[in-house]
């Protein structure tokens, strides 16, 4: 396998949710190997200024282009406007669409603050089915590379009980089903669609989950390799899935957790 900072030269990644956690780690990893990045995120004006400064430093260090978009990736008008702007001059260049949006409701099923159907629908779209809208619209603009990758992110909370995680679990279950159907129906366009199930990681989104302290405390002792998953671990696998050697991986859920899911 070629191993230099120009492996993905001339190619692009579109990262939905790239200001922290897995999305930002993937941005750093891919930029180091020559991939240009369009990164979508939602930050305050002050935080966005600092983030754009860090992106400029990464781009300069790695001699790549990073285009920051502080927009709502779940808003149809914003999505259409972004794609219209982005697509110019980028025909057949998008190697990766990474869905790393962490936005949803963390409420119980019962009680005064229980999940509403609107909460569930919003969370399911944000963290699951919005991937399909983005894929369809980018495909319609003919920007995908002939051997492109679509990657989503899920977690163990998809099939185990985590307090307050019901809406996100429903969203991730929908995403897992969607990944399977996209893998089959979009293969004719050269798209390979996969899902990464990361181990428990101390990302900002995980820390918002009720009782996340318990998850974090038990993770190290539970993990066969004796440490918690880090964003860089997941970024490394995203990078691997973008290589030519990974072209035959399609429609699967890949555990990136050091064997944590085995216990």
C-alpha atoms as one frame of an Amber mdcrd trajectory, in Angstrom:
protein
   0.000   0.000   0.000   1.277   3.453  -0.893   2.111   5.263   2.333   2.826
   8.930   1.825   1.132  12.231   2.223  -0.058  12.292  -1.390  -2.062   9.057
  -1.363  -5.348  10.902  -1.920  -3.976  13.852  -3.863  -6.669  15.613  -5.900
  -9.505  13.825  -4.092 -12.041  15.286  -1.668 -13.869  14.280   1.491 -17.157
  15.814   2.578 -17.373  15.521   6.362 -20.718  16.185   8.005 -19.958  17.108
  11.618 -16.217  17.705  11.625 -15.460  20.166  14.402 -14.712  17.569  17.090
 -14.611  13.864  17.894 -14.451  11.325  15.086 -15.123  13.836  12.320 -12.237
  16.103  13.281  -9.866  13.171  13.826 -10.740  11.865  10.349 -10.148  15.318
   8.882  -6.657  15.419  10.399  -5.784  11.897   9.261  -7.025  12.317   5.697
  -5.372  15.714   5.289  -2.051  14.157   6.250  -2.450  11.858   3.246  -3.264
  14.565   0.743  -7.074  14.571   0.767  -8.864  17.896   0.391 -11.718  18.422
   2.840 -15.076  20.181   2.856 -16.078  20.217   6.511 -19.554  21.099   7.749
 -20.152  22.005  11.386 -22.267  24.132  13.714 -20.380  26.465  16.059 -20.799
  29.897  17.600 -19.065  32.752  15.824 -16.237  32.826  18.376 -15.695  29.049
  18.299 -15.896  29.061  14.503 -13.098  31.636  14.244 -10.801  29.480  16.376
 -11.758  26.360  14.450 -11.100  27.996  11.082  -7.651  29.013  12.317  -6.879
  25.387  13.192  -8.153  24.251   9.788  -5.934  26.787   8.028  -2.918  25.442
   9.934  -3.773  21.832   9.012  -4.254  22.785   5.358  -0.959  24.664   5.225
   1.019  21.920   6.949  -0.297  19.232   4.612  -0.556  21.266   1.415  -4.254
  20.524   0.975  -7.415  22.588   0.609  -9.879  22.650   3.511 -13.174  24.444
   2.957 -15.085  25.194   6.191 -18.879  25.578   6.190 -20.542  26.669   9.417
 -24.039  25.619   8.353 -26.853  23.334   9.449 -26.270  20.109   7.513 -29.819
  18.994   8.359 -31.504  21.947   6.674 -32.568  21.205   3.108 -31.953  24.720
   1.815 -28.489  24.799   3.403 -27.654  21.396   1.910 -28.749  22.418  -1.572
 -26.858  25.726  -1.360 -23.692  24.016  -0.149 -23.762  21.410  -2.920 -24.380
  24.059  -5.593 -21.350  26.002  -4.355 -19.132  23.002  -3.692 -19.829  21.008
  -6.860 -18.310  23.495  -9.285 -15.036  22.122 -10.626 -15.139  18.980  -8.498
 -16.659  16.450 -10.887 -15.703  12.847  -9.995 -13.456  13.965  -7.138 -15.303
  13.112  -3.889 -13.724   9.953  -2.505 -15.529  10.063   0.851 -18.799  11.211
   2.351 -18.469  10.845   6.125 -21.598  11.195   8.256 -20.497  12.206  11.759
 -23.467  14.285  12.887 -24.169  14.015  16.617 -27.419  15.840  17.233 -30.460
  14.449  18.968 -32.573  14.138  22.057 -31.367  12.328  25.181 -34.566  11.740
  27.122 -36.342   8.789  28.756 -39.375   7.118  27.229 -41.615   7.958  30.188
 -42.129  10.839  32.600 -42.567  14.586  32.456 -39.580  15.008  30.144 -40.285
  11.982  27.967 -39.390  11.713  24.310 -42.010  12.973  21.909 -42.560  11.531
  18.464 -41.071  14.772  17.090 -37.948  14.167  19.198 -37.584  10.672  17.770
 -38.151  11.842  14.196 -35.651  14.703  14.535 -32.996  12.451  16.040 -33.563
   9.687  13.489 -33.110  12.116  10.622 -30.113  13.888  12.167 -28.138  10.799
  13.131 -29.457   8.342  10.579 -31.474   8.901   7.461 -30.041  12.321   6.518
 -27.154  10.328   5.059 -29.416   9.292   2.184 -30.372  12.869   1.293 -26.725
  13.897   1.204 -25.718  10.911  -0.901 -28.514  11.381  -3.420 -27.853  15.098
  -3.865 -24.099  14.685  -4.272 -24.657  11.817  -6.692 -27.002  13.970  -8.767
 -24.198  16.528  -9.180 -21.789  13.837 -10.434 -19.094  14.716  -7.895 -18.416
  11.243  -6.530 -15.171   9.541  -7.530 -15.634   6.344  -9.532 -14.685   4.266
  -6.451 -16.071   6.349  -3.594 -16.858   5.574   0.040 -19.903   6.402   2.163
 -19.223   5.926   5.872 -21.555   6.345   8.839 -20.923   5.989  12.561 -22.821
   3.969  15.121 -22.278   2.794  18.682 -22.924  -0.069  21.068 -25.978   1.848
  22.276 -27.701   0.768  19.076 -28.297  -2.726  20.487 -27.738  -2.275  24.241
 -29.588  -0.185  26.794 -27.979   3.140  27.664 -29.873   5.547  29.875 -31.579
   8.316  27.902 -30.295   6.926  24.601 -33.563   5.602  23.130 -33.953   8.168
  20.338 -30.306   7.854  19.295 -30.532   4.054  19.422 -33.549   4.170  17.116
 -31.620   6.489  14.790 -28.587   4.207  14.717 -30.748   1.139  14.077 -32.282
   2.983  11.120 -28.809   3.943   9.921 -27.688   0.313  10.064 -30.613  -0.795
   7.900 -30.096   2.134   5.547 -26.414   1.239   5.161 -27.338  -2.247   3.998
 -29.771  -0.994   1.367 -27.443   1.754   0.180 -24.634  -0.782  -0.166 -26.736
  -2.801  -2.579 -28.580  -0.114  -4.515 -25.702   2.363  -4.870 -23.012  -0.164
  -5.787 -23.762   0.365  -9.480 -22.477   3.932  -9.053 -19.186   2.727  -7.579
 -20.174   3.680  -4.029 -19.178   1.435  -1.120 -21.313   2.065   1.977 -20.169
   0.941   5.414 -20.771   1.672   9.068 -18.202   1.937  11.850 -19.178   0.932
  15.370 -16.667   2.700  17.560 -15.877   1.673  21.087 -16.836   3.951  23.939
 -14.856   7.135  23.409 -14.720  10.298  25.499 -16.055  12.545  22.732 -18.174
  15.638  23.455 -21.285  13.810  22.215 -20.733  10.832  24.539 -20.246  13.108
  27.536 -23.762  14.485  26.996 -25.319  11.036  27.511 -26.882  10.618  30.981
 -24.662   8.512  33.267 -21.825   8.595  30.742 -19.444   8.540  33.700 -20.388
   4.914  34.351 -19.713   3.974  30.724 -16.306   5.615  30.866 -15.351   4.046
  34.205 -16.035   0.489  33.073 -14.593   0.741  29.569 -10.885   0.324  30.298
 -11.346  -2.765  32.496 -13.733  -4.264  29.952 -11.556  -3.672  26.889  -9.270
  -6.619  26.009  -6.509  -4.207  25.039  -6.741  -2.307  28.308  -7.548   1.195
  27.129 -10.385   3.304  25.839 -10.994   3.827  22.130  -9.660   7.165  20.895
 -10.902   9.250  17.951  -7.619   8.571  16.160  -8.357   4.816  16.226 -11.565
   5.421  14.299  -9.899   7.919  11.959  -7.311   5.282  11.083 -10.027   2.877
   9.941 -11.818   5.596   7.972  -8.503   6.173   6.216  -8.078   2.432   5.558
 -11.569   2.184   4.091 -10.662   4.935   1.622  -7.686   3.034   0.221  -7.845
   1.042  -3.006  -7.258  -2.159  -1.052 -10.592  -1.651   0.760 -12.637  -1.505
  -2.446 -14.297  -4.881  -1.778 -15.679  -3.898   1.644 -19.322  -2.961   1.248
 -22.444  -3.110   3.400 -20.835  -4.069   6.675 -20.557  -2.849  10.269 -16.924
  -2.651  11.322 -16.129  -2.756  15.040 -13.336  -0.354  15.947 -13.049  -0.967
  19.650 -10.100  -3.226  20.422 -12.477  -6.148  20.978 -14.685  -4.302  23.487
 -17.865  -5.605  21.860 -16.796  -9.185  22.620 -17.355  -8.730  26.366
